[in-house]
């Protein structure tokens, strides 16, 4: 399962690179993987500081810019 989460995390990364900031629902549809796996993958990326999640309950997801990563 860890491998699957990592692969989906990579797919999320590529999706966000190509589409920019997006809603959580659009991301789940765009990546086209099971919702629970997408959420686990987002947690992984968030924990490592690679993404920004804002605006509960209608979350917006974006990649953290390289300059922002240097301070994490």
C-alpha atoms as an extended CHARMM CRD file, in Angstrom:
* protein
*
        72  EXT
         1         1  UNK       CA              0.0000000000        0.0000000000        0.0000000000  PROA      1               0.0000000000
         2         2  UNK       CA              2.8780000000        2.4000000000        0.7520000000  PROA      2               0.0000000000
         3         3  UNK       CA              4.1210000000        1.9930000000       -2.8170000000  PROA      3               0.0000000000
         4         4  UNK       CA              0.6450000000        2.7580000000       -4.1920000000  PROA      4               0.0000000000
         5         5  UNK       CA              0.4090000000        5.8890000000       -2.0230000000  PROA      5               0.0000000000
         6         6  UNK       CA              3.8110000000        7.0300000000       -3.2820000000  PROA      6               0.0000000000
         7         7  UNK       CA              2.8790000000        6.4630000000       -6.9200000000  PROA      7               0.0000000000
         8         8  UNK       CA             -0.3690000000        8.4090000000       -6.5180000000  PROA      8               0.0000000000
         9         9  UNK       CA              1.5540000000       11.1860000000       -4.7210000000  PROA      9               0.0000000000
        10        10  UNK       CA              3.6960000000       11.4630000000       -7.8650000000  PROA      10              0.0000000000
        11        11  UNK       CA              0.5960000000       11.5910000000      -10.0490000000  PROA      11              0.0000000000
        12        12  UNK       CA             -0.8360000000       14.3560000000       -7.8410000000  PROA      12              0.0000000000
        13        13  UNK       CA              2.4290000000       16.2900000000       -8.1490000000  PROA      13              0.0000000000
        14        14  UNK       CA              2.3210000000       16.0660000000      -11.9460000000  PROA      14              0.0000000000
        15        15  UNK       CA             -1.3570000000       17.0020000000      -12.0350000000  PROA      15              0.0000000000
        16        16  UNK       CA             -0.7110000000       20.1170000000       -9.9390000000  PROA      16              0.0000000000
        17        17  UNK       CA              2.3020000000       21.0590000000      -12.0820000000  PROA      17              0.0000000000
        18        18  UNK       CA              0.1170000000       20.9410000000      -15.1660000000  PROA      18              0.0000000000
        19        19  UNK       CA             -3.0700000000       22.4590000000      -13.7500000000  PROA      19              0.0000000000
        20        20  UNK       CA             -1.9100000000       24.7720000000      -10.9660000000  PROA      20              0.0000000000
        21        21  UNK       CA             -4.0660000000       25.4170000000       -7.9070000000  PROA      21              0.0000000000
        22        22  UNK       CA             -7.1400000000       23.2190000000       -7.9220000000  PROA      22              0.0000000000
        23        23  UNK       CA             -9.9940000000       22.1380000000       -5.7120000000  PROA      23              0.0000000000
        24        24  UNK       CA             -9.7600000000       18.8580000000       -3.8510000000  PROA      24              0.0000000000
        25        25  UNK       CA            -12.7240000000       17.4580000000       -5.7790000000  PROA      25              0.0000000000
        26        26  UNK       CA            -11.2250000000       18.4210000000       -9.1610000000  PROA      26              0.0000000000
        27        27  UNK       CA             -7.9230000000       16.8270000000       -8.1260000000  PROA      27              0.0000000000
        28        28  UNK       CA             -9.6100000000       13.5720000000       -7.1340000000  PROA      28              0.0000000000
        29        29  UNK       CA            -11.4500000000       13.4560000000      -10.4770000000  PROA      29              0.0000000000
        30        30  UNK       CA             -8.3590000000       14.4880000000      -12.4300000000  PROA      30              0.0000000000
        31        31  UNK       CA             -6.0540000000       11.8950000000      -10.8830000000  PROA      31              0.0000000000
        32        32  UNK       CA             -8.7800000000        9.2500000000      -11.2640000000  PROA      32              0.0000000000
        33        33  UNK       CA             -7.7270000000        7.0900000000       -8.3300000000  PROA      33              0.0000000000
        34        34  UNK       CA             -9.7450000000        5.9660000000       -5.3010000000  PROA      34              0.0000000000
        35        35  UNK       CA            -10.5700000000        8.9070000000       -3.0130000000  PROA      35              0.0000000000
        36        36  UNK       CA             -9.0070000000        7.2990000000        0.0650000000  PROA      36              0.0000000000
        37        37  UNK       CA             -5.6870000000        6.7080000000       -1.7360000000  PROA      37              0.0000000000
        38        38  UNK       CA             -5.6650000000       10.2970000000       -3.0270000000  PROA      38              0.0000000000
        39        39  UNK       CA             -6.2830000000       11.5870000000        0.5060000000  PROA      39              0.0000000000
        40        40  UNK       CA             -3.4830000000        9.4310000000        1.9440000000  PROA      40              0.0000000000
        41        41  UNK       CA             -1.1500000000       10.6420000000       -0.8040000000  PROA      41              0.0000000000
        42        42  UNK       CA             -2.0810000000       14.2610000000       -0.0950000000  PROA      42              0.0000000000
        43        43  UNK       CA             -1.2990000000       13.6640000000        3.5680000000  PROA      43              0.0000000000
        44        44  UNK       CA              2.1190000000       12.3540000000        2.6110000000  PROA      44              0.0000000000
        45        45  UNK       CA              2.8330000000       15.3630000000        0.3860000000  PROA      45              0.0000000000
        46        46  UNK       CA              1.5230000000       17.7790000000        3.0320000000  PROA      46              0.0000000000
        47        47  UNK       CA              3.5960000000       16.1730000000        5.7910000000  PROA      47              0.0000000000
        48        48  UNK       CA              6.7160000000       16.5510000000        3.6710000000  PROA      48              0.0000000000
        49        49  UNK       CA              5.8420000000       20.1920000000        2.9610000000  PROA      49              0.0000000000
        50        50  UNK       CA              5.3730000000       19.7930000000       -0.7860000000  PROA      50              0.0000000000
        51        51  UNK       CA              1.7880000000       21.0410000000       -1.0390000000  PROA      51              0.0000000000
        52        52  UNK       CA             -0.4390000000       23.6850000000        0.4940000000  PROA      52              0.0000000000
        53        53  UNK       CA             -3.9930000000       22.8190000000        1.5600000000  PROA      53              0.0000000000
        54        54  UNK       CA             -6.2840000000       25.7570000000        2.3130000000  PROA      54              0.0000000000
        55        55  UNK       CA             -9.9190000000       26.6150000000        2.8100000000  PROA      55              0.0000000000
        56        56  UNK       CA            -11.7430000000       23.8850000000        4.7370000000  PROA      56              0.0000000000
        57        57  UNK       CA            -14.2300000000       22.4060000000        3.9820000000  PROA      57              0.0000000000
        58        58  UNK       CA            -13.7850000000       23.1910000000        0.2440000000  PROA      58              0.0000000000
        59        59  UNK       CA            -10.0560000000       22.6390000000        0.0830000000  PROA      59              0.0000000000
        60        60  UNK       CA             -7.7700000000       24.1970000000       -2.4770000000  PROA      60              0.0000000000
        61        61  UNK       CA             -4.5790000000       22.2820000000       -3.2420000000  PROA      61              0.0000000000
        62        62  UNK       CA             -1.3710000000       23.7360000000       -4.6950000000  PROA      62              0.0000000000
        63        63  UNK       CA              2.2870000000       22.8880000000       -4.9560000000  PROA      63              0.0000000000
        64        64  UNK       CA              4.5810000000       24.7740000000       -2.6380000000  PROA      64              0.0000000000
        65        65  UNK       CA              6.9920000000       26.9050000000       -4.6430000000  PROA      65              0.0000000000
        66        66  UNK       CA             10.6590000000       25.9460000000       -4.6190000000  PROA      66              0.0000000000
        67        67  UNK       CA             11.5900000000       29.1020000000       -2.6890000000  PROA      67              0.0000000000
        68        68  UNK       CA              9.0660000000       28.2090000000        0.0030000000  PROA      68              0.0000000000
        69        69  UNK       CA             10.4860000000       24.6730000000        0.2890000000  PROA      69              0.0000000000
        70        70  UNK       CA             13.9180000000       25.9810000000        1.2500000000  PROA      70              0.0000000000
        71        71  UNK       CA             12.4860000000       27.2580000000        4.5390000000  PROA      71              0.0000000000
        72        72  UNK       CA             10.6580000000       23.9970000000        5.4150000000  PROA      72              0.0000000000
